[in-house]
Amino acid sequence: MASVNTTAPEAVVVRFAGDSGDGMQLTGGQFTLSTALAGNDLATFPDFPAEIRAPQGTLFGVSAFQINFGSTAIETAGDAPDVLVAMNPAALKVNLAALKPGGLIIADTGEFTKRNLDKAKYDTNPLEDGSLAKWDVLAFDISALTMESVKPFGLGNKEALRCKNMWTLGLALWMFDRPRDPIHQWLKGKFAKAPELAEANIAALDAGHAYGETAEISGPLKQVHVDPVASEPGLYRTITGAESISLGLVAGAQLAKLPMFFGGYPITPASAILHHLARLKEFDVQTFQAEDEIAAICSAIGASYAGQLGVTSSSGPGIALKGEAMGLAIMTELPLVIVNSQRGGPSTGLPTKTEQSDLYQAVYGRNGDAPMPVIAARSPADAFECAIEACRIAVQYMTPVMLLTDGYIANAAEPWKVPDPASYKPFPVTFLTEKNDGENLLPYARDEKGARPWIKPGTPGLMHRIGGIEKAQGTGHIDYSPANHQAMTDARKAKIDNIDVPDQDVCLGNTTGKLVLVGWGSTYGPIHQAVRRARKKGLDVSHVHVRNVWPLPKNLGPLLKGFDNVLVPEMNTGQFKTVLRDQYLVDAQPLTKTSGQPFAIAEIEAAIAKFFDGVPGNEGGEVEVNETQLPSPEAINP
Amino acid sequence: MNDMTPVTTTLKDWETDQEVRWCPGCGDYAILKAVQRTLPQLNADPAKTVFVSGIGCSSRFPYYVESYGFHTIHGRAPAFVTGIKLANPELDVWMVTGDGDGMSIGGNHTMHILRRNLDVQILLFNNEIYGLTKGQYSPTSRVGTKSPSTPAGSVDRPAQPCAFALGSGARFVARGFDVSKNLPDVLKAAHAHKGAAFVEIFQNCIVYNKDVFNDFAAPKGAEDQQLWLEDGQPMLFAKGTKGLARDVDHMTLKVVDVVDGDWEAAGVMVHDTKNRALAHMLVELPFGPFPMALGVLYDDPRPAYDAVVAEDLAKAREGKSPDLAALLAKGQTWTVDGTAQDPV
């Protein structure tokens, strides 16, 4: 911090951390909004415990919200924070390791009591014992300052202390030269029914801001101005992945000219999609909270059978429960969109932490030969496009489609250039209304895409029966015969294999070279930044990011073969790496992380550096881009 | 059921070209015929009729009815039915399930479709055995049932489908059996009920659990063990020589003799299909000391779930013209016009 206050930094990472009852997510959310309004690009990372109200002051009850904002493109929530706001000792302890050396700690001394220090398992007060010497520390009694600022409103002790987060937000707004007015407006709206609480919170916010402005502090607390980012002209808003998927599904259903039926069951972190869609009834959306995950998908399949666009959503454990029903949708060839907001697993795993470990489940996780398209969103904004694409494939190919996101994308926010719905090409559905083979109805006839007709019950003269038992080609009658099962298995596979997925592009770098990093899903940001930095150093490394996980783009195999080495960073133990090896016989190497936290840019940068370190004569990680220098294959597998 | 334009059909119109694959002599044949005989009497339209089933012998049913049909997965038919009805409440949906499908693997869904009161006719074929998997005991098998999985006889207590249905909040509970001539009347009553209509149909599995219902369902000689209930009529059986009366001391029912047809003197109760307390007693009556209570045990409609949802959706959409562009741009927005923007 101290080093960045004289000139405008490109980017700053701030982490707000406190007790889960301290309102850190709210503070972060409002700071995000004011940052977006100030024209910075940004990315956020909310990190909260699975417990709703964990015991106060405990290490496992710490809730944090990180935001990375800057004047250049921001693609991750940032590696190490520049500023850590620690509302109590537990928050300090849990988050300190992440803080940049020389970074700034803002701590509320009012909460560093003996009792709270004990709960955080500190033997001595870290603010006083010199253990924080690597960092700048700004410790003052935020609790008392907040109490003082809200005195005129006659709140009880507990209520008064609740305003602490707004006091802190006020200070942060001052530090980064952010407007207070949007927060004032928001508070007035939020506490419309209790104006005294609105006033108290505003007073706390203003007091925090004034503290920064007027306090006679020498040292670390200085105002920092981050220039706005140069963005494409247009209308912007912030969006989380859950919002963006919900809106993308609404847009997709509209482009298909279908009402949407969403069957869901509460599960973290997927529930947010159910919540968003439940408010959009006027957009021909119907949400149904089913009795369990199985009923959620089955009701959605039922709705698709009846002629609507069935959608269901869950996270790993719920997706596992839905597996059998996915098989039925594959067998009966009905459209369906399944959103999987992945979280740490197996089993209940880490409900509020992120992971990409459901890739096998998505691509392979069903009984029988059950091919199903899989699309992975790379960011909150990208999830909108992916949701539309999932709807298109589902209705055009009469198939269930899985859309993969993860806990990080679902909760994280980023600025989003609001798209114009008219710019998307509609893909209206045509239902079969009369017999398609002279006097006969063939419910399993196939069009040029390999898709069967969609026939709504209620259509006169087209009565027929479908189900999970193997179907005869054409008629759809029960047929167990060997030749028919072979033909139908082949037809189901061919239909999915031949889906028109766009060709794979290289999002950064060249189409051939020494090393390519192949990612999918939410690792986009850290991979992209790491590759960008490595390329600035002159390293011959490129970034390919795959959206269509299944079927893979037709040109992906040849593209990967144009690189000497393939490194696959992913938040699992190497699942996509295995798929790539299987599909292309390429020597893809894994770079894995399963800590429940997104990759840091530095981690990927280090892996790239290590790879090039293995190249003779290039210790230190920097190489001339020279065709004759070939790294040893072992170098990329640390 | 639904208000549909009456369509004239015959039994033949409801037969498909598919070969029926139940074992010869299976009770399912009789139920299929009863349904195919009933549908023309309801003026049902095959194009608007949907039969949905789970897995098991009973669940092959949709293949044999010339309407729309969906043979789904084990135990989950209620969830598919819910999606179908919510997507298109105009459809007339019949759900066919069994004691394993509906009471075991799908018990959860059976509970919730009844609780929500979706407008559907639910036919639970109860043969007290797993037939399609070759004869294991089922959740409705009586204690002591010997089967491949219980060679020494089962020890767990059976579930009672009608008691389960009523406990789950069903507003229509009825009983019949496969070869009963009254079955079409029971089906008609179920169809007339708006909301979830639960019908337990005792069905003879002649291969794995033959004749277990003979005490009251044998083709001949068991009539005296059948109590056919009718709304507003005295609860009489055994050709009017016996009836059910209140047992006030025990807050339950008792069997009384009726002399010379004077049922009033004997204290026989008049059946009231809207009396939920009575329904609770009827579904729990132990067979043996009591006859088998058949017909419509309970019928007291409440608004159907799909109708309430449709109303709710209509209300939410009333007077609103959905504008996707406006929705996308909702919330706090900012405009970037040049290469960079000044902070607000």
Interface residues (C-beta under 8 A of the other chain):
Chain A: L33 A36 L37 A38 G39 D177 R178 P179 P182 D227 P228 V229 A230 S231 E232 P233 G234 L235 Y236 R237 T238 L247 V250 A251 Q254 P259 F261 G263 L280 K281 E282 F283 D284 Q286 F288 A290 E291 D292 I294 A295 A296 C298 S299 A300 I301 G302 A303 S304 Y305 A306 G307 Q308 G310 E324 A325 G327 L328 T332 V418 P419 D420 P421 A422 K456 P457 G458 T459 P460 G461 L462 M463 H464 R465 I466 G467 G468 I469 H477 I478
Chain B: T16 Q18 P46 A47 K48 V50 V52 I55 P62 Y63 E66 S67 Y68 G69 F70 H71 T72 I73 R76 P78 A79 F80 V81 T82 G83 I84 L86 A87 N88 E90 L91 N108 H109 M111 H112 V309 D312 L313 A316 R317 K320 P322 L324 A325 L327 L328 A329 K330 G331 Q332 T333 W334 T335 V336 D337 G338 T339 A340 Q341 D342 P343 V344
